[in-house]
Amino acid sequence: MAKKNLSPLHPLLESEAVRDAARALIAAVHEEASERVLNEKNYEKAIRDLERLRGRPLFYPLLTGGRGSGARMQLADGTTRLDFIGGIGVYAFGHGDADLTEHAVVAAASDVLFQGHLVPGPEYLRLSRALQKHAGPELKHVWLSLSGAMANENALKMIFQKRSPADRIVVFDGAFHGRTLAMAELTDKPSFREGLPQRGKVHHIPFYDPKVESSTEKTLAALEKHLRRHPGKIAGMCFELVQGEGGFNTAPPEFFTALMKRCREAGVAVWVDEVQTFGRTGELFAFQTLGLAELIDVVTVGKILQGSATLFSKEYNPEPGLVAGTFAGNTIGMAVATRIIERMEEEGYLGPEGRTVLLGRRIERRFQSLAKRMPKAVGERSGVGAMQAFVPWHGTPEVVKDVLQACFEEGLILLSAGSNPMKIRMLPPVNTTDEELEAVFSVLEKAMRRVAEERELPC
Ligand SMILES: Cc1ncc(COP(=O)(O)O)c(C=O)c1O
């Protein structure tokens, strides 16, 4: 029997029969999984095996398994941890989200698990539409890919082709853009490109620093110097609007506006890397949060998107042959990403008073009250919305490492970011509850007090 005006482009979950069946499958999987918890010995052996296969230790010796819930993830030994880093910013709605799991199950059952650019399915179209609709009229095109680095590679190629023979790129100090050969050169971390050949055509200029007088002018002058030294040779500039790995550094819109306008005047492509910021700063795109939409040529997104994409204006649409590749993403990731975008819009996460911005304020308040109790231990806080960081004591790598380790032992997963000072960062689920926040900050305080005692640091 034909269904009420629904096409393959509507989510199959709109059918009650499908939703019920998905729920039944998920319940059966969880019941079965809950009976398969590893004992301590087997859990440790599994981790050792994994480390041996990888050829190096895990950053945190853990293996997930079972069903988590929100900010709590379950490990294969049945215990839970507070996860405030979310696979480095991937889990928008945390662990075990029932609605997303249902979308995933239905997508998995639909046809093929991976979709390529040769044979796209409805999930490919729906995700591309959702992204384009939110990105605005200038960014007319969407090219899906798997990792953030791959989206960045595609962006770089589009920019080089359009701007040929210009072959140089400007990026910020502290930038991180991924792990491919080209991205390792853009990234401002020598150890990430140790032993790799380099083209030598990447120029780093200072990111905004509120402590530096005339910071914007100084960065503009650095850009100007490169434009003068390499006339007609700078193809593009890559902007991370909130620096992720660099330390959750932010800058006022005027800083970016000045640089982007100068780039446009000089015929330099404006490329925004939103792999980490997507969905976390208030609007879906940080360039919207900062009011920069009219100045942008190319944008890359990833992480929360469960895959990645390059969005670009008509002008940057490449010649056939430049971007392709087998995979566009997996069907489950595409369906779940589309749903995440829908929910962010429908459930009030977007906008200047949306839930993501409010989450940022709630976390700020927690830091303020922690700083009252431990004024000598809680240093500067940075970030925005669902990207938050702080400097413990003076932010030396040794102290940060100890705090992270103590947090891990007390049941909380966080990560470091930046250097000089090094910070501790949080990439929480956007739907973090007050109860979860309370638990996270109470573990953080306990861990910091432990480190203070062990290292004889003042609080
Ligand atoms: C700003 C930014 N760009 C690019 C990447 C690379 O993404 P992926 O690890 O998915 O390749 C990351 C990952 O952390 C990132 O934060």
The ligand as an SDF file (V2000), in Angstrom:
LIG
                    3D

 16 16  0  0  0  0  0  0  0  0999 V2000
   40.2960   22.2900   13.0930 C   0  0  0  0  0  0  0  0  0  0  0  0
   40.5590   20.8800   12.6550 C   0  0  0  0  0  0  0  0  0  0  0  0
   40.7840   20.6370   11.3520 N   0  0  0  0  0  0  0  0  0  0  0  0
   40.9980   19.3910   10.8960 C   0  0  0  0  0  0  0  0  0  0  0  0
   41.0120   18.3100   11.7450 C   0  0  0  0  0  0  0  0  0  0  0  0
   41.2730   16.9420   11.2110 C   0  0  0  0  0  0  0  0  0  0  0  0
   40.1210   16.1680   11.2590 O   0  0  0  0  0  0  0  0  0  0  0  0
   40.2430   14.5790   11.1780 P   0  0  0  0  0  0  0  0  0  0  0  0
   40.9670   14.1480   12.3970 O   0  0  0  0  0  0  0  0  0  0  0  0
   38.8300   14.0910   11.1010 O   0  0  0  0  0  0  0  0  0  0  0  0
   41.0110   14.2860    9.9300 O   0  0  0  0  0  0  0  0  0  0  0  0
   40.7680   18.5190   13.1180 C   0  0  0  0  0  0  0  0  0  0  0  0
   40.7840   17.3850   14.0580 C   0  0  0  0  0  0  0  0  0  0  0  0
   40.9850   17.5130   15.2360 O   0  0  0  0  0  0  0  0  0  0  0  0
   40.5400   19.8300   13.5840 C   0  0  0  0  0  0  0  0  0  0  0  0
   40.3050   20.0920   14.8770 O   0  0  0  0  0  0  0  0  0  0  0  0
  1  2  1  0
  2  3  1  0
  2 15  2  0
  3  4  2  0
  4  5  1  0
  5  6  1  0
  5 12  2  0
  6  7  1  0
  7  8  1  0
  8  9  2  0
  8 10  1  0
  8 11  1  0
 12 13  1  0
 12 15  1  0
 13 14  2  0
 15 16  1  0
M  END
$$$$
